[in-house]
């Protein structure tokens, strides 16, 4: 099972599953975009075993390209793990202090943001497609974590996962204007005269949002894998029937 492990130390494990032809449905992890639910449950169980946890430790949301986030408690354990009906509704970011729960985010071109706070142990995942980026879900969540959870932004480590590259992220003027209106994305866009399309670097825009939240640049890492170009990537732009990557974070018990 192909998985990019980004962090694995005595306190945290973070990573992102990748496309793998040796697994059911190419290692698709999404119940909302699959041929057979049993295949996805089997893939998730295999992932759980590799991470030394159980499927009932997974916590999944019903992602809607919103800017909504949810603080996970132990009562949420297992939500969305083996069926969609129990997933946390209308939510695109999760965070928690709880150990031994696997926070999950699903993507196929959208930008996954995986983070952990090495001082207070807070962990989280964000799903930031272009809609989430222009709604500033990352900015809003980190503002909440600073104000409500009293986090110091310098204590976070951020991993921006594999996503659609700027070269492959072509948009029309309507989407370009939404990014332009952010006021800080100009450096991450260019216009292609031949195709009359704009190209946007969503990963760099999200990184800028982390910068604006006060997170030091040296604590932000970007996976350069393009989900469209790489054989290990699921790309909705390339194939509307594609599977989904699962980006995850778990705090290990003391």
N, C-alpha and C positions, 0 to 999 in steps of 0.2 A: 504494500500500500504506500503510494508516494505521498510523502508529507514533508513540507518545509518546516523544520523546527527552528524557530527564531531565538528562543530563550529556553534553556533547561538548566536550572541550578537548584540549589537545595530549597528554594522558596517558591519558585514560579516555573510554569511551563507554558509557552505560547507557540503557536504555529498555524499552518494553513494546509489543508489537504489539497492535493493536486490531481489532475486527470490521470487516470491509470487504466489502460486497456485490459489489464489482467484482472480487474475487479468488476463486480456487477455494475452495469450501466456506466462503465468507465470511471468508477469511484464517485459517482454522483452522491451528494450528501443531503439533497433537498427533497422533502416530502411533497412540497407544493409543485415540483417540476420533475416528475418521475414517471416511469412506465409501470413500476410495481413497488408498492410500499414496502413489501418484505425485503426487496433488494436493498433499499435504503437503510432499513433497520439493521440488516446484516452488515452493511458497510460501516454504520455507526458503531455497532457492537465491536467490530474489528478495530476501529479507531480507539474505542474505549479501552480495549485490552492492551493496546500499544501504549496507552497513557496511564495504565494502572488505575483505571477507574471503571465505573459501571455506567451503562446507558442511562440508568435512572438519575445519574449525577448531571446529565446534560440539561441545559436550560436554553430554550429557543423562543424566538419571537416571530410573530406574523409581521414581516417587514412590509412597509407601505410607502417607502421613500418620504417619510415624515421627518420632523425634527424632534420627535418624542423619544424620551428615555425613561428607563425604569430601574429603580434600585431593587436588586434581587435580594430576597430573604430565603431562609431555609424552607419556608412554605412554598416557594416556587420550584423547588427541586423536582426535576423530571418533566417540567412543563414543555410540551412540544417535542419531547424526546422520541416518542414512538407513534404519535398521531398529531395531526395539525390542530384538532379541536381544542387541545389543552394549551397551545402556544400562547404566549403573552401577546395580547391584541395590539395592533396599530402602533408598533414600537420599533425603532431602528437603532437603539443603543441600550446596552445593559451594563450595570456596574454593581459590584458587591464587595463586602469585606469578608464574606464567608469562605472558609477553606473547603476544598474537595468538591466544588461545583464547577462544571465546565460551561463557561459562557460561550455561546455560539452565535456566529454571524455568517450569513450566506451571500455569495456573490458570484457573478460571471461578467466581469468588466468593471463593476462598481469598485470603489476604493474601500477596503477593509482597514480599520484602524484598531490596533490591539495595544492595550496599555496596562502598565502596572506601576504601582507606587511603592518604592522599596522601603519607605519609612513607615507608612501606616498600613501597608498591605492591601490597599484598595486595588481592584483589577477591573477591567472593562473592555468591551468591544463596541465599535461603531460601524454601521453600514452607511457609507456616504457615496451614493451614486451622484450624478450631476445635480439631481433635484435636492438631495440631502446637502450637497455642498452649497448650492445657492441659498438654501434655507439655513445654512450655517449651523448644522447639527453639532459639529465638533466644537465650534466656538461656544455654543449654548451649554453643552454638557460640561466643558471645562470651567466655564463661568460658574455653573451650579456647584461643581466640585470645590471650587475655591470659596464661594460664598457660604454654601450650606454644609459642606463636609469639611471645611477649613483646611483644604489641601494646599500645600505649597507646590506651585507648578514645577519648581526645580527638582522635585522628588520623583517626577514621572519619567518613565522610559516609554517611548512610543515606537511601535512598529507599524509602518504603512505597508500593507500586503500587496501581492501581485494584482495588477489591474490593467485596464486598457491604456495603451501608450498614447502619447500625444499624436504621433503619426497616424494612428488608427482611429482616434476620436475626432471624427468629422462632424461638424454641426452647422446648422443654418443660423441666420442672423438672430432669430428669436432667442436661441440659447446663448449665443455670444453676448447679447445685450444683458442677459441676466448675470453672466459672469462679470461683464464690464461694470455693471452697477454695484458690484461688491466693493469696488474702489481699490482693490489690491491684487487683482488677477491679471492685469495687463501684460506682465512679463511672462505669463504662462500661456499666451495665445498668439497665434499667427494666422494670416489669411493666405489661402492658396488661390492665386489668380486663375489658374487653369481650371480648377474644379468649382471655383466660386464658393468654397466652403471654408469655415474657420476650424482651426485645430486647437484643442484645449488640453492642457496637461492637468488633469484632475488630481493626480497624486501631489504635484507641486502646489496646487491651490490649497489642498488639505494641509500640506506641510506648513504653508504660510499661516493657515488658521491656527495651527499648533503654536507657531511662533508668536502670533498675536495673543494667544492665551498665556504667554510667558514661559513656555517650555524651551529650555536651551537647545540650540541647534544640534549640539553634539549628542543629545539624548534622543534624537529622532533618526530612525533608520528607514530607508525605502527599499523594498524589494523591486528590482528593475524588470522583473519578468512581465512581458506583455501577454495578457490572457488571449489576445487575438493571434499573435504571431507564434507563441510557444506551443509545441505539441502537448505540453503539460497543462495548458490553460483551457478553461471553459469560457467561451465567448458568445454572449447573447447576440452581439452584432453579427457574428459569423453564422450562427445557427440558433434560430429562435426555439428549437427543441432541446437545447443543450442542458447539461446538468449544472450543478453549482458546487463551488468550493465551500468548505467550512473553515472559517478562521476562528481560533479558540484561544482562551486563556484560562488557566486554573491556578489557584494558590494552593500549594501543598500544605498539609497539616504540619503543625510544629513537631 
